[in-house]
């Protein structure tokens, strides 16, 4: 039985509030469906869009913005300011803004909105953190372990491929048994934005992967196409790969934690250090904007600066 207190509380919410919440959620659901079917974006990207837009819809509800066209640039700026006050970093806020711009562009095309209030608004600047990498000696030591048991053989193949070709963790997890061309030493992967690129695979990575494939059949289900599988014969998930690499970092006594992206960063940094070819590194990493790749030039400069400080007679402190 509903109490008078509950009835009074329920009465404070107007019919418009309920319908508008549903309307906002319906618009978000329609947009996510568009991203999934038409744009064919990855599951992780869809989840990020959903998280960002749900966060904004809750903010609008708190501000009694009960009409999508009542959301103006001032509301978006206030939303961004709220995120900033909560200590959320500039990169995450920029992603939230990007999600909002894409969402309202979609609504404009569908004639469900009259303007895009997120245009022209930028995120607060935050210090750009350089990605952490392993040096070549650390990589060699990391991969020097004896791979005798099936898990070690599989994990070595995973780490060799990450370092050899600069995969994103999602790209590596999605590799299938027939994906790698062992004869030509190459692999075709589909990355962000559903873009496909051809990557070279080094000799050490090829050998490690072939060693794994020879014993993979002991675990694999007959209809499982995944290259990397678990003991149950199913595709190895991203979280499991991350956990295994963390364990190997501890086992090999690395100074800092080991994660898949650190091997990708190391691949990019070492390649740029040796070649100086930023465009090639951009293509191999699958970056759509070269400015994203340019962060590795800072890493390269750091390396050069350390060499200079050690070697140049006028740089040394007496």
N, C-alpha and C positions, 0 to 999 in steps of 0.2 A: 504494500500500500504506500502511495506517495504522500510524504508529509507536506504540511503547509509551507515549511521552510524550503523544501525541494521545489515546490510549485513556484514560490516567490523567486528562487534562484533561476529557474527555467524561464520565468517571465521577463528577466532582464535581457535575454537574447531575442532580438527581433527576428521575424521571418526572413528579412533581407539578409541578416548575418548568415543564417544557415544556408540559404540558396547561394549566396556569394562565395562561401567557403567551398561548396560543391562546385560552383562555376570555376573558381580559380583552380581547384584540383583537376577538373575536367580539362581545362586548357593546358595544364601541365602534362596530363596524361596524353593528350592529343599530340603535343610537341614531342614527347619522348617516343611515342609510336612513330612519328615522322623520322626522328633520328635513327631509330632502329631499322625501319623498313626501307625508307628512301635513301638515307645517308649511309646506312649500314655501319654505324660506328661501333666500336668495341663495347663489351659489357661494362668494363671499368669506366669508360668515358660516359656512358649512359648513367651509371650510378652517380658520378660526380655532378652531372647536370641535374639529376633528380634531387640530390642533397642540397645543392645551391638554391634551386628554385623553391623547394619546400621551406627552406630557411627564410627566403624572402616572402613567401606567402604567409608564414606565421607572423612576420614583422608587419605586413599589411593588415592582418587581422587585428593585431594589437593597436594599430593606429586608426582603426575603423575605416580603412580604405576599402569600401565595399563594392567598388566598380573598377575594373581593369583600366578604364580610361581616366579614373581619378588619380592614378599613379603618375606623378610628374617627376621632373628632374630633382626637385627639392626633396621628395620622398626617397629617391634613390641615394642622394647625397647623405641624407640622414641615416639611411640604412648602412651605408659604407662607413660613416662616422661611428656608428654603434659597433660595427665589427672591429674597427681600429681601436676603440676604447677597451674592447675585450682582449686586446693583445694579439689579435689575429694578424699574421704577417702580410706584407704587401703582395707577395706572390699569390697567396690564397685569395686575397681580396680582389686581385686582378682577374683571377679565374671566375670569381663570383660575378664580376662585372661582365666578363665575356659571356657567361651563361645567360645573364639578363639581356644583353644585346641580341644574342642569337634567338632567345625566346620571343622578344618583342618584334624582331624582324619577321619571324615566322607568323606571329599574330597579324602583322600588317599585311603580309601576303595573303593570309586567309580572311582578311577583312574583319578580324575580330578585335582589332585595336586601331586607334587613330593616329598614334605617334609612338616613337621609341624614346622613352625618358632616360635611357642609359647611355645615349649617344653623347660624346663630348665629355664624359666624366672619367677621370683617371684615378687609379688607386694611389694611396700614400706611398712614397718611395721608402724602400727599406734596403738595408745594406745587402749587397749581393754576396752570398756565400760561395766560395769556390768549392767545387766538389772534391772530396777526399779521394786520393788514389794510392795505389801500391807502386813502389818502384820496381824495376825489373828484377832485382835480387829477391825482393819479397814475393813476387809472382813465381819465380823459379823455385823458391823454397816451399811455397804453398803447394805447388803441383809436383813436388819431389817424392811424395809418399808412395809406398808400395801398395798398389791396388790389387789385392788378392781376393777379397770377398766380393760378392755381387754389388753390394751397396757402394763400396769404395770404387769399383770399376765404373758404375753408373755416375757417381758424383764427380769423378775425375773427368769423364766425358762432358758433363754439364759445365764444369768450370773451364775446361779447355775451350769449349765452344763459345762461352761468354767472353773470354779474353781474346780468342782468335778473331771473332767476327763482330763484336760489339752489339750483340743482341740486347733488346729490351727483354725483361723477364717474361712478359706476356708472349713475346715472339718465340722465345725458346720453349716455353711450356706448350705452345701450339704446334711445334714441329711434329711431323709425322714420319713414320719409318722410311717412307720412300722420298722424303723431301730433299735429302742431300745427294748431290751428284759427286760420288767419290772419285770418279774418273777425272773429272774436270776440276775438282776441288772447289765446288761452289754450292750455294744454297739460295733458294728463292723464298723470301719471307714477306708477309703482309703486315705492315705496321699501322701507325696512326693515320686516320683519314682513309683507311682501306687502300693505302698506297703500297704497291709491291716493289721490292728492290732486290737486286741480285748481289749477294755477298760472297767474297772469297772465304775459303776455309783452309786454315793452315795444316801442315803435315801432322803436327802433334795432335791437333784436334781430330783430324781424320782417323789417325791410329786409335786414339782413345774411344772414339765413337764406334769404330769397327769392333773393338774389343768388347764394348757394351752390347752391341747387336748380337754378337755370337752367343751371349748368355741370356739375352732378353727373352728368348723363347721359353725359358724355364718358368717365367712369371706370366707371360702375356696371354690374355684371352684371345681366342681365335679371331674375333672380329674387332680387336682393338688396334686402331691405326697409329696411336701415339708413339713417338720415338722413346720418350721417357715415361716409364710406368712405375707404379708402386708394387708392393708384394702381392696385392690383390689383383694385379693385372690390369689396373685402370690407369688412365692418364694422370701423371704426377701434377698436382696442383701448385700454383704459385706459392702459397703459404708453406707448403712442404719443402719446396726448393729453398726458400728463404731460411727455414729452420736448419736444413742440412748445411748450408753455407756458414751459418752462424757457428754451428758445431765444429766445422772444419777450421774456422778462424781461431777458435779457442784451442783446438787440438794442435794446430801448427804454430801456436803462440804468437799470433800477430798482435801488434801493439794496439790496434783498434778493431772494432767489430767488422766482420766481413758480410757483405750483402751483395746481391747480383749487380746492382747499379755501380758498385765500386769497381767491379771488373770491367764494366762498360766504360766507365770514366778512365780507367787505366789504359784500356785499349786505345781510346781516342787520344789521350795525352801522349802515350808512347809513340803512336803513329805520327802525330803532328810534330813531335820532337825530332823524329828521324827524317821526316819528309818535308816539313814546312808547308805542306799542301792542304790549305784550309778547305778548299772546295771539295777535294776528295774525301776528307774526313766528314764533311757535311753530308755528302751522298751516302757514305757508308753508315752513318748514324741515322739517316732518314729524317734529318731536320729540314723542315720546309723553309725556315728563315736562317740565314747564315749567322745572324746576330746571336742565335742560340749556341752555335758552334764556337763562336769567338771567345767564349769563356775559357776554352782550352788554351788559347794564346796566352792568357794570364798565368795558367799553370806552367806553360812552357817557359814564360819569362821568369817565374819563380825558380825553376830549375836552373836556368842560365845565371840568375842572380846568385844562387848558392855556389855554383861553380866559380863564378867571378870572385866572390868573397873569399873563397878558399885559395884561389890561384893567383890573383893579381897582387903584386907586392905592395901597391899603394892603397889597397883596400883593407889590409889587415891592421887590426888594432895592436899597438905596441904595449 
